[in-house]
């Protein structure tokens, strides 16, 4: 994937359970990998991009067929049948496809050039990418049940800025998304230099979140000035919180966990 490690593997606790974490950055996007508190926890069904919670991560690549070949040679599970394109007229050319990480999280690709960044914000590393042909980490996508409620939460409570809305349907998106006939809307959001996509499937409907503790999205981390006052403000807005020291934990409308931490917190990232 070509991500750059900014810390070695460290040991900490998550909900009172010992875990191991490692932090990475790519194109300004920050990602933390965390070991499972319960290694025996598994998904009940294979992950799909229309499941509530983490839908997928999106990366920009070189030519699709070459990238697929490199990934397969590295033993990566590639969903070859998803090769297609969201863009009308480019379906047969095949510029997008899905593959999976070792924990079966879905990764979407798109063939890119110098103008790879659809958000128009954030950093861009020009080091040639990974040996497998992964050039850039574009964004991650969160699948929601009620976009009106979720967008209000992320815009008004978390303070993210909406960049654009895109509506998709037809054979191209249906093939790439790998969930049958699909009709979906995506909203591109920004928070600082971070790029986030909110996605809602009108068709097919989204199954519930996977079992708690299974591989997938653990939590989102946000920076707060004062965790105690943030907890009070959230409670006044009918958002339930848990305050502990320099951090406050709460949930979005779909039950995804959000952790707000102060700059001095040991949970903080280097600036």
C-alpha positions as CSV (number, residue, x, y, z in Angstrom):
1,X,0.0,0.0,0.0
2,X,3.0,2.3,0.4
3,X,2.0,3.8,3.7
4,X,4.7,5.5,5.8
5,X,5.1,4.3,9.4
6,X,5.3,7.2,11.9
7,X,5.5,5.0,14.9
8,X,6.6,1.4,15.7
9,X,4.2,-1.1,17.2
10,X,3.2,0.2,20.7
11,X,1.2,-1.4,23.5
12,X,-1.7,0.4,25.1
13,X,-5.2,-0.3,26.4
14,X,-8.5,0.1,24.6
15,X,-11.6,0.0,26.8
16,X,-9.4,-1.5,29.5
17,X,-8.1,-4.3,27.2
18,X,-4.4,-4.5,26.1
19,X,-3.9,-3.9,22.4
20,X,-1.1,-3.2,20.0
21,X,-1.2,-0.3,17.6
22,X,0.8,1.1,14.7
23,X,0.4,4.5,13.0
24,X,0.8,5.4,9.4
25,X,0.4,8.4,7.1
26,X,0.0,8.6,3.3
27,X,-0.8,11.7,1.3
28,X,-1.6,13.5,4.6
29,X,-4.2,10.9,5.6
30,X,-3.6,9.4,9.1
31,X,-4.4,5.7,9.8
32,X,-4.0,3.7,13.0
33,X,-4.0,-0.1,12.9
34,X,-5.1,-1.8,16.1
35,X,-4.9,-5.5,17.1
36,X,-8.2,-7.1,18.0
37,X,-9.0,-7.2,21.8
38,X,-10.6,-10.5,21.1
39,X,-8.8,-12.4,18.3
40,X,-11.6,-14.9,18.1
41,X,-14.1,-12.3,17.0
42,X,-15.0,-12.7,13.4
43,X,-17.4,-11.3,10.9
44,X,-20.6,-13.3,10.5
45,X,-20.8,-12.5,6.8
46,X,-18.2,-11.4,4.2
47,X,-17.8,-7.6,4.1
48,X,-19.6,-5.6,1.5
49,X,-19.3,-1.9,0.7
50,X,-23.0,-1.3,1.6
51,X,-22.6,-2.5,5.2
52,X,-23.1,0.2,7.8
53,X,-19.9,1.4,9.3
54,X,-16.6,1.3,7.3
55,X,-17.5,0.8,3.7
56,X,-14.1,0.8,2.1
57,X,-10.8,2.7,1.7
58,X,-10.1,4.2,-1.7
59,X,-6.7,4.3,-3.4
60,X,-5.4,5.8,-6.6
61,X,-3.4,3.4,-8.8
62,X,-1.6,3.0,-12.1
63,X,-3.2,1.0,-14.9
64,X,-5.8,-1.3,-13.4
65,X,-4.8,-4.5,-15.1
66,X,-1.1,-4.1,-14.2
67,X,-2.1,-3.3,-10.6
68,X,-4.3,-6.3,-10.4
69,X,-1.5,-8.5,-11.6
70,X,1.0,-7.2,-9.0
71,X,-1.5,-7.6,-6.2
72,X,-2.3,-11.2,-7.2
73,X,1.4,-12.0,-7.4
74,X,1.7,-10.7,-3.8
75,X,-1.1,-13.1,-2.7
76,X,-3.7,-10.4,-2.3
77,X,-7.4,-11.3,-2.8
78,X,-8.5,-9.3,-5.9
79,X,-12.2,-9.2,-6.9
80,X,-11.5,-9.5,-10.6
81,X,-15.1,-9.5,-11.5
82,X,-15.5,-5.9,-10.3
83,X,-13.3,-4.4,-13.0
84,X,-15.2,-1.6,-14.5
85,X,-15.8,2.1,-14.1
86,X,-18.2,4.5,-12.5
87,X,-17.8,6.9,-15.4
88,X,-20.3,6.3,-18.3
89,X,-18.5,5.2,-21.4
90,X,-15.5,3.9,-19.5
91,X,-17.1,0.7,-18.2
92,X,-15.4,-1.6,-20.8
93,X,-12.1,0.1,-20.3
94,X,-11.9,-1.0,-16.7
95,X,-10.4,1.7,-14.5
96,X,-11.7,0.6,-11.1
97,X,-11.9,-2.7,-9.1
98,X,-12.0,-3.9,-5.5
99,X,-9.5,-5.9,-3.5
100,X,-9.2,-6.9,0.2
101,X,-6.7,-6.5,2.9
102,X,-5.7,-9.5,5.2
103,X,-8.7,-8.8,7.4
104,X,-11.1,-8.7,4.5
105,X,-11.6,-4.9,4.6
106,X,-12.6,-3.7,1.2
107,X,-10.3,-1.4,-0.8
108,X,-11.6,0.4,-3.9
109,X,-9.2,1.5,-6.7
110,X,-9.3,4.0,-9.5
111,X,-6.8,4.5,-12.3
112,X,-5.4,8.0,-11.9
113,X,-3.1,10.7,-13.3
114,X,-1.7,13.9,-11.9
115,X,-5.2,15.1,-11.0
116,X,-5.9,12.1,-8.8
117,X,-7.5,13.9,-5.9
118,X,-11.2,14.4,-6.4
119,X,-11.4,16.4,-3.1
120,X,-9.0,19.0,-4.2
121,X,-7.5,19.3,-0.6
122,X,-4.8,17.7,1.4
123,X,-1.3,16.5,0.6
124,X,0.0,14.5,-2.3
125,X,3.2,12.4,-2.1
126,X,5.0,12.0,-5.4
127,X,7.3,9.1,-4.7
128,X,5.9,6.6,-7.3
129,X,3.8,4.7,-4.8
130,X,4.2,1.0,-3.8
131,X,5.6,-1.8,-5.9
132,X,2.1,-3.1,-6.4
133,X,1.1,0.1,-8.2
134,X,-0.8,1.8,-5.4
135,X,0.0,5.5,-5.9
136,X,-2.1,7.5,-3.4
137,X,-4.4,7.0,-0.4
138,X,-7.4,9.0,-1.5
139,X,-10.0,8.6,1.3
140,X,-12.0,6.3,3.5
141,X,-15.8,5.8,3.2
142,X,-18.4,5.5,5.9
143,X,-21.7,3.9,5.0
144,X,-24.7,5.4,6.8
145,X,-28.4,4.5,7.2
146,X,-29.9,8.0,7.2
147,X,-27.8,10.6,5.4
148,X,-29.8,13.6,6.6
149,X,-29.1,12.7,10.2
150,X,-25.5,11.6,9.7
151,X,-24.6,14.6,7.6
152,X,-26.0,16.9,10.2
153,X,-23.9,15.1,12.8
154,X,-20.6,15.3,10.9
155,X,-21.2,18.9,9.7
156,X,-22.7,20.5,12.7
157,X,-21.3,18.5,15.6
158,X,-17.9,17.5,14.3
159,X,-17.5,20.5,12.1
160,X,-16.6,18.8,8.8
161,X,-17.1,20.7,5.6
162,X,-19.0,19.3,2.6
163,X,-17.2,19.6,-0.7
164,X,-19.6,18.0,-3.1
165,X,-22.4,15.5,-3.6
166,X,-22.4,12.8,-6.3
167,X,-25.3,10.5,-7.3
168,X,-24.5,7.1,-8.9
169,X,-26.4,4.3,-10.6
170,X,-26.3,2.0,-13.6
171,X,-24.1,-0.9,-14.7
172,X,-20.8,0.7,-14.0
173,X,-21.2,1.5,-10.2
174,X,-23.2,-1.7,-9.8
175,X,-20.3,-3.8,-11.1
176,X,-17.5,-2.0,-9.2
177,X,-19.4,-1.9,-5.9
178,X,-20.1,-5.7,-6.1
179,X,-23.5,-5.6,-4.5
180,X,-25.8,-6.2,-7.4
181,X,-27.9,-3.4,-9.0
182,X,-26.9,-0.3,-7.1
183,X,-28.2,3.2,-6.6
184,X,-26.1,5.3,-4.2
185,X,-25.1,8.8,-3.2
186,X,-21.8,10.0,-1.9
187,X,-20.8,13.2,-0.1
188,X,-17.2,14.3,-0.1
189,X,-16.2,15.9,3.2
190,X,-13.1,17.5,4.6
191,X,-11.7,18.0,8.1
192,X,-8.4,20.0,7.9
193,X,-6.5,18.0,5.3
194,X,-8.3,14.8,6.0
195,X,-10.6,13.4,3.3
196,X,-13.8,11.5,4.2
197,X,-16.6,10.1,2.1
198,X,-20.1,9.5,3.5
199,X,-22.0,7.0,1.3
200,X,-25.7,5.9,1.4
201,X,-27.1,3.1,-0.6
202,X,-30.7,3.6,-1.7
203,X,-30.4,0.2,-3.4
204,X,-29.6,-2.4,-2.1
205,X,-30.4,-1.5,1.5
206,X,-27.5,-1.6,3.9
207,X,-27.2,-4.6,6.3
208,X,-26.5,-3.8,9.9
209,X,-23.0,-3.2,11.3
210,X,-20.7,-6.3,11.7
211,X,-20.3,-7.9,15.1
212,X,-18.6,-5.6,17.7
213,X,-14.9,-6.4,18.1
214,X,-14.6,-7.9,14.6
215,X,-12.1,-6.6,12.1
216,X,-13.1,-3.2,10.5
217,X,-13.5,0.3,11.9
218,X,-12.6,0.6,15.6
219,X,-13.2,4.3,16.0
220,X,-12.6,7.8,14.6
221,X,-10.2,10.1,16.5
222,X,-10.8,13.9,16.6
223,X,-8.9,16.7,18.4
224,X,-10.8,18.7,21.0
225,X,-9.7,21.8,23.0
226,X,-11.1,20.6,26.3
227,X,-12.6,17.1,26.7
228,X,-14.7,18.0,29.7
229,X,-16.4,21.0,28.0
230,X,-16.8,19.0,24.8
231,X,-18.6,16.3,26.8
232,X,-21.0,18.9,28.3
233,X,-21.7,20.4,24.9
234,X,-22.4,17.0,23.4
235,X,-24.7,16.0,26.2
236,X,-26.7,19.2,25.8
237,X,-27.2,18.1,22.2
238,X,-28.5,14.7,23.4
239,X,-25.3,12.9,22.4
240,X,-24.3,10.4,25.2
241,X,-20.7,10.6,26.2
242,X,-18.1,9.0,28.4
243,X,-15.4,11.3,29.8
244,X,-12.1,10.0,31.1
245,X,-9.2,12.3,31.8
246,X,-8.2,14.1,28.6
247,X,-10.6,12.3,26.3
248,X,-14.3,12.0,25.6
249,X,-15.9,9.0,23.8
250,X,-19.3,9.2,22.0
251,X,-21.1,7.6,19.0
252,X,-22.4,8.9,15.7
253,X,-26.0,8.2,14.6
254,X,-25.0,4.7,13.3
255,X,-23.2,3.7,16.5
256,X,-19.7,4.3,15.1
257,X,-17.4,5.2,18.0
258,X,-15.7,8.7,18.0
259,X,-12.9,9.5,20.5
260,X,-12.1,13.2,21.1
261,X,-8.7,13.8,22.8
262,X,-6.9,16.9,23.9
263,X,-3.6,17.9,22.3
264,X,-1.7,16.9,25.5
265,X,-3.3,13.5,25.6
266,X,-1.0,10.4,25.1
267,X,-3.5,9.4,22.4
268,X,-2.5,12.4,20.3
269,X,-0.6,12.3,17.1
270,X,2.6,14.2,16.4
271,X,2.0,17.5,14.7
